Structure formats: C-alpha cells, structure tokens
C-alpha cells in the first residue's frame, strides 16, 4: 500500500505543498482552505515538512468521544467524519505533533486525508521531500527536480493543461 513519505533534508520550504493542499480542500477557488501540511525553514540550511503521520495508534482517534475519526480502507488515511464530529477539539489537543487543527472559518476539523489517495502536496513537491509511494525514491542528484503538474488552481477546475 502506498504511503506518504517525508524526507526533510530534501525540503526547500518552497511551500508548494501548502498551496496545493489549500486548493484541493476548498469549495471556493477565491478563498484558500486551511492547509493540512506546513513547510518550515528552521534555519538557513534546514527545512522540514509537518503533516499528519497517519499514526497506527493515533492519539487523536483515541481522544475522540464520538468516534468521529475513522480509517479509510481504500487510502489508509485516518479521516474526520464531519457528520459525527461535535467539535470538542479533543483531537487537536491530543495530537503530539500538532497536525490536526480547527478551522474557524468552516467550523470544521482540518486533518490530512491523503486527498482521497492522490496527495496534492506530493504531486507539487519539486524536490521529492514529500512522496506518495510504496517506498521513498533515492535522493535526487544535485540540481535535479521533478517536473511539476499543472498549476495548483487547475486541480480545482479539473483542467489538465496550462
């Protein structure tokens, strides 16, 4: 089964992952959604990506009093069932990595859902710091980046060309 791999030493903190995530999770292309992934520049030469690790023994799931966090059998993602969620925020408190959030604009819990098995963050990562694969690829050669798919807002419109 595919999984989302994070290789921090490849991250340039370009934040393409954040933009792609925001576009995929919005219902209105004029208002970006809360990104479920964050890229950070820790120091001049150190960057990292922070997103839900889809923990096997997830503290967020354990903390939910109404069992609103459920595993998606197709993608392997732990997802929020918004119909069951009572917005108690216990999951946001329980996550030791800070990767589940409350979006005040939508009144919903925002958590990585692996984009239904096709994570936009990985598709738009030019350095392969984020990869959705069976196993991570070898380190790219210096200066080598993968070609990017169409610009992120094309994800929303469904268009496939620039």
N, C-alpha and C positions, 0 to 999 in steps of 0.2 A: 504494500500500500504506500502511496506517495505521502510525504510529509513535508512540512515547511522547515527548511534548514536555514540557520542564521550563522554566517561566518563573519564575525565582527571585523577582522583585520582586512576585509575587502571593502568595507563601508567607507564611502567618501562623505557621508552626511549630505548628499545632494537633495534628499527629501522627496525624490520622485515617488517613493513608496507611499508617503503620506498623501500626496496629491492623487495618485491613482486610487487609493483606498477611499478617499473622500468622494471622488466622482462615482465610484461603484456603489457607495452606500447612500447616495442622495436620491430623492424623488424629484428634486427641482435643480436643474443644472446651473441655476443662477445663485444657489446657496450650497456651499460645500458642506458635506456631512462631517461629523466628528471623526477624525482618522483613528482607526484601531491599531495603527502602527506609528511609532515615533523613531526618528533618526536623530542622534545627538552627536555633536562634536564635543568630546570630553576634554581633549587638549589639542594642541596644534597638529599632532600626528596620530591621534587616537579617536576613533569614532565607533559608534555602536548603534544597533537597532534594537528597539524594545517592542515586543508584541506578545500576545498570548502564546504560551508554550504548549497549550492543549495538554495539560498535565494529566497523567493517568489517574492519580489520586488527588484530584483538584479540590483545593480548599474552598474555592468559590462555590462549587457544586455542593459540598458538604454543608456549607453555611446557609444554603437557601431553605427557608422554612416551608416553601410550597413546591419544591422540586421543579423549578422553572428552568433549570439548566439541564439540558438533555443532550445525549450523544447522537450525532447524525451518523447513521450506519453507512451511508454512501461515502461521505467525505472524511469521517473520523473526527470531525470538529465538535467541540462542546459548544452548543448554541443556546441562546436565550429564547425561551418560549414566551413571547411578549404577552400572550393571552393569559398565561398563568402568573406572570411576574406581578408582584404587588409593590414594587419599587421601594422595598425596605432598605436597600443598599448594603445589606449584609455581605453580599458577594464582593462589592467594591472594597470593603474593609478587610475581608478575608484573604484576598489575593496577595501573596507575599511579594509579588513582582510589580504590583500596581498596573496590571494590564486589563482591567475591566473598569469601565467608567460610567458615570451617569451623565447623559446629555440633557442639559436643562432645556434646550430648545425643543427637543422632541419628546421630553419626558420618558425617555427610554434608556435602558442599559445598553451600552455600546461595548461590544466584545468581538474579537476576530471570529469570523465564521468560515474562514478559508474561502470566501467568495464562492460558496457552493461548489468547491472542488477545483477552482481555477483562480488562485490568488492574484489579484491585480498587482499587489506590491511586488511580487516576484517577477511578474512579466515586465515591469518597468524598472527593475534594478539593473543598471548597465554594467555593474561590476560583479554580479552574482553573489553579493552579500546575502541576498535572500533568494532561495531556490525552492521550488516545489518539485520534488523528485523522489526517486527511490533511495538515492544516496547523493551526497554533495559531489559536485564536479571537482576535478583538480584545480588548483589555483591557476587563474589565467596568467599568461605571460605579461610582463610589464607593458603597460600601454594598451593592452588588448581589452576591449569591451564588447559585449554582445550587442547586436543591433536591437533597437527599441521597436516595439509595436507602434501602431498609430497613436497619436497624442491622446492623453487620458480622457478628454471630454468626448472622444469618439466612442469610448466604452459606453457612455450614457446613451448616445444616439444610435448605437448599433452600426455605425458606418465603419468600414474596414480600410479606407484609404485616406491619405492626407489631402 
